Amino acid sequence: MNKPVSAGQSNKHPQTKQMRRKPNEDSHYADPEFSAELIAWQKQHGRHRLPWQNTGDAYRVWLSEIMLQQTQVTAVIPYYLRFLEKFPSVQDLAAAPVEEVMALWAGLGYYTRARNLHQCAKQVVAQYQGVFPSDPSLLNALPGIGRSTAAAVAAFSYGTVAAILDGNVKRVFARVFGIDAYPGIKSVEEDLWLRAEALLPQTEIAAYTQGLMDLGATLCTRSKPDCARCPFQHRCVAFAEGRTAELPVRKPKSKQKEKQTIMLLLEHDGAVLLEQRSMTGIWGGLLSLPELDGMTELEVMSSDKSDSITIFEQISATDQTCATDIVNRFGDIQSAHRLAPFTHTFTHFKLHIHVIHFIISRRFEFVGEDNLRWTDLEQVEQLALPAPVKILLQNLSSRLI
């Protein structure tokens, strides 16, 4: 089922042969009834009016799939619409400065996606003349596009028959087929891929792929699945055994790391000093407040929350002195005080943030510091800032009005 490409795109795809895999009918996982039931359900009950649906434009499909990685639909929609307004084509996105892309992405999280998005757009323009390939293996070779995302883009844009296996699909498979092992284990994931490929339909791949996504996002949810409306209730192992809360098997718990950082908030006449972070690492490429010695890992001796808080609230006299020495390079200090510490949670660790607020009475000019700049607080809304830093500066700006 090949969908029409959008205006301005060529129908000639940049590969010699379109990839159309046939389902492995010899596999013991082959089950044509599964895809037939899912497609029928999707057509009647699935989602059909999302902004990126009903288009053959691979650029729009790709943009939505990247944004939807680890992010819910409701959060993605306003960002998707803003990106399309600002960058209506892959050529527009590729030509934009990376700072502009990062600024528009700010708040959506997982900023590596934004950097890869920009790099991918540039590569599609340079290598494929602005036309995304329809072969998932070629898509998979582009920055930021994994195996599942490549299959989704190819299926929705060109009707290429290829299997997806994102978190939603793993959850659906684990429950329906009673897979009693953690999906993150390599051997288990490899087996899930074999199942995903064996279950592929020979036609209507877009409806099937969308059905898997819809089922996992709207009915077979992580908590409180709506089994009464599920088309697979009659064959679901987890439902029959009363194990929907247990499947999929959860990742073995490991103690979450805790880190801390000391941020320096320099304010002078309605402006603050911001630092351009390195393109790699946490918050890569974003503007942020300068930090004293970056992020350091905390040694929490007990699981008691009070122990963590005690360590968290400590700023040594040495740290205070070092911070003051640094700030003296940028101006005369009128006053300095510590703001209330707060915590920002990432996927793999908690970051405890201290802020020392310096009021500068006279600002010095500085040279050789291209990654630093004074910025009016009024511009905060338009800047690519980490979410906790943006909130902090917004609160500061509102107090100054």
QUILIN-V339986 format. One record per residue. N is the residue number from 1. RES is the residue in one letter. PHI is phi as a letter, one per 30 degrees, with the letter a starting at -180 (NA if undefined). Layout:
{{N & RES & PHI} {N & RES & PHI}}
//
This chain:
{{1 & M & NA} {2 & N & d} {3 & K & d} {4 & P & d} {5 & V & d} {6 & S & d} {7 & A & e} {8 & G & j} {9 & Q & c} {10 & S & d} {11 & N & d} {12 & K & d} {13 & H & d} {14 & P & d} {15 & Q & a} {16 & T & d} {17 & K & b} {18 & Q & d} {19 & M & d} {20 & R & b} {21 & R & d} {22 & K & c} {23 & P & e} {24 & N & d} {25 & E & d} {26 & D & d} {27 & S & d} {28 & H & d} {29 & Y & d} {30 & A & e} {31 & D & a} {32 & P & e} {33 & E & d} {34 & F & d} {35 & S & d} {36 & A & d} {37 & E & d} {38 & L & d} {39 & I & d} {40 & A & d} {41 & W & d} {42 & Q & d} {43 & K & d} {44 & Q & c} {45 & H & b} {46 & G & d} {47 & R & d} {48 & H & b} {49 & R & b} {50 & L & d} {51 & P & e} {52 & W & c} {53 & Q & d} {54 & N & h} {55 & T & b} {56 & G & c} {57 & D & d} {58 & A & d} {59 & Y & d} {60 & R & d} {61 & V & d} {62 & W & e} {63 & L & e} {64 & S & d} {65 & E & d} {66 & I & d} {67 & M & d} {68 & L & d} {69 & Q & d} {70 & Q & i} {71 & T & b} {72 & Q & d} {73 & V & e} {74 & T & d} {75 & A & d} {76 & V & d} {77 & I & e} {78 & P & d} {79 & Y & d} {80 & Y & e} {81 & L & d} {82 & R & d} {83 & F & d} {84 & L & d} {85 & E & d} {86 & K & d} {87 & F & b} {88 & P & d} {89 & S & b} {90 & V & d} {91 & Q & d} {92 & D & d} {93 & L & d} {94 & A & d} {95 & A & d} {96 & A & d} {97 & P & d} {98 & V & d} {99 & E & d} {100 & E & d} {101 & V & d} {102 & M & d} {103 & A & d} {104 & L & d} {105 & W & d} {106 & A & e} {107 & G & j} {108 & L & d} {109 & G & i} {110 & Y & h} {111 & Y & d} {112 & T & e} {113 & R & e} {114 & A & d} {115 & R & d} {116 & N & d} {117 & L & e} {118 & H & d} {119 & Q & d} {120 & C & d} {121 & A & e} {122 & K & d} {123 & Q & d} {124 & V & d} {125 & V & d} {126 & A & d} {127 & Q & c} {128 & Y & b} {129 & Q & h} {130 & G & i} {131 & V & c} {132 & F & d} {133 & P & d} {134 & S & c} {135 & D & d} {136 & P & e} {137 & S & d} {138 & L & d} {139 & L & d} {140 & N & d} {141 & A & d} {142 & L & d} {143 & P & e} {144 & G & i} {145 & I & c} {146 & G & d} {147 & R & d} {148 & S & d} {149 & T & d} {150 & A & e} {151 & A & d} {152 & A & d} {153 & V & d} {154 & A & d} {155 & A & d} {156 & F & d} {157 & S & d} {158 & Y & b} {159 & G & i} {160 & T & d} {161 & V & d} {162 & A & a} {163 & A & c} {164 & I & c} {165 & L & a} {166 & D & c} {167 & G & e} {168 & N & d} {169 & V & d} {170 & K & e} {171 & R & d} {172 & V & d} {173 & F & d} {174 & A & e} {175 & R & d} {176 & V & d} {177 & F & c} {178 & G & i} {179 & I & d} {180 & D & c} {181 & A & a} {182 & Y & d} {183 & P & d} {184 & G & d} {185 & I & d} {186 & K & e} {187 & S & d} {188 & V & d} {189 & E & d} {190 & E & d} {191 & D & d} {192 & L & d} {193 & W & d} {194 & L & d} {195 & R & d} {196 & A & e} {197 & E & d} {198 & A & d} {199 & L & d} {200 & L & e} {201 & P & d} {202 & Q & d} {203 & T & b} {204 & E & h} {205 & I & d} {206 & A & d} {207 & A & d} {208 & Y & d} {209 & T & d} {210 & Q & d} {211 & G & d} {212 & L & d} {213 & M & d} {214 & D & d} {215 & L & d} {216 & G & d} {217 & A & d} {218 & T & c} {219 & L & c} {220 & C & d} {221 & T & d} {222 & R & e} {223 & S & b} {224 & K & h} {225 & P & d} {226 & D & c} {227 & C & d} {228 & A & d} {229 & R & c} {230 & C & d} {231 & P & d} {232 & F & c} {233 & Q & e} {234 & H & d} {235 & R & b} {236 & C & d} {237 & V & d} {238 & A & d} {239 & F & d} {240 & A & d} {241 & E & c} {242 & G & i} {243 & R & b} {244 & T & d} {245 & A & d} {246 & E & c} {247 & L & c} {248 & P & d} {249 & V & e} {250 & R & d} {251 & K & d} {252 & P & e} {253 & K & d} {254 & S & b} {255 & K & d} {256 & Q & d} {257 & K & d} {258 & E & b} {259 & K & b} {260 & Q & b} {261 & T & b} {262 & I & c} {263 & M & c} {264 & L & c} {265 & L & c} {266 & L & c} {267 & E & b} {268 & H & b} {269 & D & h} {270 & G & i} {271 & A & b} {272 & V & b} {273 & L & d} {274 & L & c} {275 & E & b} {276 & Q & d} {277 & R & d} {278 & S & e} {279 & M & d} {280 & T & c} {281 & G & i} {282 & I & d} {283 & W & h} {284 & G & e} {285 & G & i} {286 & L & d} {287 & L & d} {288 & S & a} {289 & L & d} {290 & P & e} {291 & E & c} {292 & L & c} {293 & D & i} {294 & G & i} {295 & M & c} {296 & T & c} {297 & E & d} {298 & L & c} {299 & E & c} {300 & V & c} {301 & M & d} {302 & S & b} {303 & S & d} {304 & D & d} {305 & K & e} {306 & S & d} {307 & D & d} {308 & S & d} {309 & I & d} {310 & T & d} {311 & I & d} {312 & F & e} {313 & E & d} {314 & Q & d} {315 & I & b} {316 & S & d} {317 & A & d} {318 & T & d} {319 & D & d} {320 & Q & d} {321 & T & d} {322 & C & d} {323 & A & d} {324 & T & d} {325 & D & d} {326 & I & d} {327 & V & d} {328 & N & d} {329 & R & d} {330 & F & c} {331 & G & l} {332 & D & d} {333 & I & d} {334 & Q & d} {335 & S & a} {336 & A & b} {337 & H & a} {338 & R & d} {339 & L & d} {340 & A & d} {341 & P & d} {342 & F & b} {343 & T & b} {344 & H & c} {345 & T & c} {346 & F & c} {347 & T & d} {348 & H & c} {349 & F & a} {350 & K & c} {351 & L & c} {352 & H & c} {353 & I & c} {354 & H & c} {355 & V & b} {356 & I & c} {357 & H & c} {358 & F & c} {359 & I & c} {360 & I & c} {361 & S & d} {362 & R & b} {363 & R & c} {364 & F & c} {365 & E & d} {366 & F & b} {367 & V & b} {368 & G & i} {369 & E & b} {370 & D & d} {371 & N & d} {372 & L & c} {373 & R & a} {374 & W & d} {375 & T & b} {376 & D & d} {377 & L & d} {378 & E & d} {379 & Q & c} {380 & V & e} {381 & E & d} {382 & Q & c} {383 & L & c} {384 & A & d} {385 & L & b} {386 & P & e} {387 & A & e} {388 & P & d} {389 & V & d} {390 & K & d} {391 & I & d} {392 & L & e} {393 & L & d} {394 & Q & d} {395 & N & d} {396 & L & d} {397 & S & d} {398 & S & d} {399 & R & d} {400 & L & d} {401 & I & d}}
//
